[in-house]
Amino acid sequence: TVAMPAGVVNSEIEINTSGTLTLDNEIGVIALATGGAGVIDINADGGITVATPNNSFAELSTTGAIDLDTNNTAIGSSTNRVQIVAGYAGELTVETLGGSAFLGGLGALNISTTNTGAGNLNIGASGAITDSGVLTVGGTTTLAAGAPNNITLNTATTDFTGAVGITSGNDVTLVD
């Protein structure tokens, strides 16, 4: 767990590795937190894995931007997601260039930019799923917002190459 000390706000967390980054919040706390509007910027060529035997997700907390980049490797997995805390309204950028991305939101989730190359995109949120930028998904896209929540991915230049599946949601708008 990496978190800013009490009183430190708007700090940036930047992690660059040619290996794999493992996020672990085994004790039930947030895995990465900036203490305010700081940026979380992760570049992990070997992928971003989540090791959480008790929770099945690792939480990221900031009101600033979150940027997750890998090089043809996965972000999370189908059983262990990278989770964004409730109330997050910052820019979320995800780039795997061929790996799959497994993301979750404890509330509404707005994705500013996504490029998975040939990889899949799997998003499960307990609030609306929206976009504010281009999503490029070469593989399958699976979206779940919960029955009362809308899914609105309507940027004109978004490109879903593979199949798109909606497992839950209220009103759904997709532009491809």
Backbone torsions as a table, in degrees:
resi	resn	phi	psi	omega
1	THR	NA	131.2	175.0
2	VAL	-119.3	122.4	178.0
3	ALA	-144.0	150.3	178.4
4	MET	-74.7	143.6	178.0
5	PRO	-62.3	159.9	178.8
6	ALA	-54.8	137.0	179.0
7	GLY	89.1	-14.2	177.8
8	VAL	-93.3	116.6	-178.3
9	VAL	-124.5	157.7	176.9
10	ASN	60.4	30.8	177.4
11	SER	-81.6	155.4	176.3
12	GLU	-102.3	136.7	171.7
13	ILE	-110.4	115.4	178.6
14	GLU	-123.4	123.8	-180.0
15	ILE	-125.7	123.5	177.0
16	ASN	-125.0	125.7	177.9
17	THR	-149.1	145.5	174.4
18	SER	-85.1	-7.4	178.4
19	GLY	-99.7	-156.5	-179.6
20	THR	-96.9	137.7	174.3
21	LEU	-103.1	126.2	177.7
22	THR	-108.2	121.8	175.2
23	LEU	-93.8	128.1	-175.7
24	ASP	-136.3	114.1	173.7
25	ASN	-118.0	52.6	-175.5
26	GLU	-54.1	-33.3	-177.5
27	ILE	-88.1	6.9	172.9
28	GLY	88.5	15.1	176.9
29	VAL	-105.7	171.3	-179.9
30	ILE	-67.2	135.2	-176.3
31	ALA	-71.1	-43.1	177.8
32	LEU	-136.8	130.5	179.3
33	ALA	-144.5	135.8	-178.1
34	THR	-93.3	-13.2	-178.0
35	GLY	80.4	15.6	178.9
36	GLY	161.2	-131.5	-173.5
37	ALA	-94.2	19.0	178.9
38	GLY	-68.7	165.0	-178.0
39	VAL	-93.3	139.1	167.5
40	ILE	-106.7	115.3	-175.5
41	ASP	-126.0	110.1	-178.7
42	ILE	-118.4	123.6	173.6
43	ASN	-121.3	106.8	-176.4
44	ALA	-130.3	100.1	-177.7
45	ASP	-59.1	-30.2	-178.6
46	GLY	-87.6	1.8	178.3
47	GLY	104.7	167.5	177.3
48	ILE	-119.4	113.1	179.9
49	THR	-107.2	162.6	-179.3
50	VAL	-125.2	122.7	178.4
51	ALA	-115.2	91.8	-177.6
52	THR	-137.1	86.4	-176.8
53	PRO	-62.9	-23.4	-176.1
54	ASN	-97.2	-24.7	-169.3
55	ASN	-117.6	-25.8	-176.7
56	SER	70.0	17.2	173.2
57	PHE	-158.5	159.4	172.5
58	ALA	-121.1	126.3	-173.6
59	GLU	-89.1	142.9	171.2
60	LEU	-114.4	134.4	-176.2
61	SER	-132.8	119.5	174.2
62	THR	-166.2	162.8	169.0
63	THR	-104.9	-0.1	176.7
64	GLY	-92.5	-166.5	-177.8
65	ALA	-73.5	149.8	171.4
66	ILE	-122.3	126.2	-179.0
67	ASP	-127.1	115.1	-179.0
68	LEU	-115.9	118.0	-177.9
69	ASP	-129.6	134.3	171.3
70	THR	-132.8	171.0	-179.0
71	ASN	-115.7	89.1	177.5
72	ASN	64.6	28.0	178.3
73	THR	-133.2	168.0	-171.2
74	ALA	-82.4	157.2	167.6
75	ILE	-114.7	111.5	-177.1
76	GLY	71.1	-166.3	177.9
77	SER	-150.8	175.4	-178.4
78	SER	-64.6	-24.1	179.7
79	THR	-104.3	-15.7	-178.5
80	ASN	-135.5	97.2	-174.5
81	ARG	-91.0	159.2	165.6
82	VAL	-88.2	119.5	-171.4
83	GLN	-108.3	136.5	176.9
84	ILE	-100.7	133.4	-174.9
85	VAL	-66.1	159.3	178.6
86	ALA	-61.8	144.1	177.6
87	GLY	85.7	1.2	-179.2
88	TYR	-68.4	128.6	-179.8
89	ALA	-129.9	12.4	-179.5
90	GLY	-81.5	-174.9	178.8
91	GLU	-85.3	126.8	177.3
92	LEU	-110.5	116.5	178.8
93	THR	-115.8	130.8	-178.6
94	VAL	-130.2	127.4	178.5
95	GLU	-139.9	116.7	179.5
96	THR	-113.3	-18.3	178.7
97	LEU	50.5	41.5	176.0
98	GLY	129.3	-23.6	176.4
99	GLY	-87.7	166.7	179.2
100	SER	-91.7	153.5	178.6
101	ALA	-121.2	127.9	179.2
102	PHE	-119.0	106.2	-173.8
103	LEU	-121.5	152.4	176.2
104	GLY	-136.4	155.7	176.1
105	GLY	-132.1	133.1	178.0
106	LEU	-83.0	10.7	177.2
107	GLY	-166.0	-151.3	176.7
108	ALA	-65.1	150.1	-178.4
109	LEU	-135.3	122.0	177.5
110	ASN	-110.6	125.0	-179.1
111	ILE	-103.7	121.8	-177.8
112	SER	-84.1	-41.1	179.1
113	THR	-152.7	138.3	174.8
114	THR	-140.4	135.3	171.6
115	ASN	-139.9	105.9	-179.9
116	THR	-97.8	1.8	-174.0
117	GLY	60.6	-123.5	178.4
118	ALA	-89.7	-0.1	-176.2
119	GLY	-78.6	172.5	-178.8
120	ASN	-95.2	158.5	174.7
121	LEU	-124.7	124.1	-179.2
122	ASN	-129.1	115.6	-178.2
123	ILE	-124.0	127.6	173.4
124	GLY	-124.4	123.0	-177.7
125	ALA	-133.3	158.4	174.7
126	SER	-106.9	36.6	177.4
127	GLY	-164.5	-174.1	-179.2
128	ALA	-60.8	148.5	172.8
129	ILE	-114.6	121.0	-178.2
130	THR	-133.1	169.8	174.8
131	ASP	-129.1	154.5	174.3
132	SER	-132.6	18.7	-179.9
133	GLY	-166.6	-171.7	-174.0
134	VAL	-79.5	131.4	171.5
135	LEU	-108.9	126.1	177.6
136	THR	-123.1	110.2	-176.5
137	VAL	-125.6	114.6	-179.2
138	GLY	-81.2	-24.8	-179.9
139	GLY	-102.4	-153.9	-178.9
140	THR	-78.1	141.6	175.0
141	THR	-113.0	128.4	177.3
142	THR	-125.3	127.0	-175.1
143	LEU	-126.9	136.4	175.4
144	ALA	-141.0	117.3	-179.0
145	ALA	-111.9	-4.1	-173.7
146	GLY	88.8	148.1	-172.6
147	ALA	-54.1	-39.4	-176.1
148	PRO	-86.9	0.5	-170.6
149	ASN	-109.2	145.0	-178.0
150	ASN	-87.7	154.3	172.0
151	ILE	-119.8	119.0	-178.2
152	THR	-131.6	98.8	176.2
153	LEU	-117.3	90.5	-167.7
154	ASN	-124.7	21.9	175.0
155	THR	-71.7	129.1	-171.6
156	ALA	-60.4	-30.0	-176.4
157	THR	-95.9	8.9	176.2
158	THR	-64.5	144.5	-177.3
159	ASP	-134.5	106.5	171.8
160	PHE	-98.3	105.4	-178.2
161	THR	-79.7	-40.9	-180.0
162	GLY	-89.4	-173.4	179.1
163	ALA	-65.6	149.8	175.6
164	VAL	-118.8	126.7	178.8
165	GLY	-121.4	137.2	177.1
166	ILE	-112.2	116.2	-179.9
167	THR	-93.1	-23.6	172.8
168	SER	-162.9	149.8	-179.9
169	GLY	161.2	163.4	-179.7
170	ASN	-94.8	-95.3	174.8
171	ASP	-88.2	133.9	-177.0
172	VAL	-122.8	126.8	174.9
173	THR	-125.3	119.7	176.9
174	LEU	-125.9	132.7	174.1
175	VAL	-117.1	128.9	-177.6
176	ASP	-128.5	NA	NA
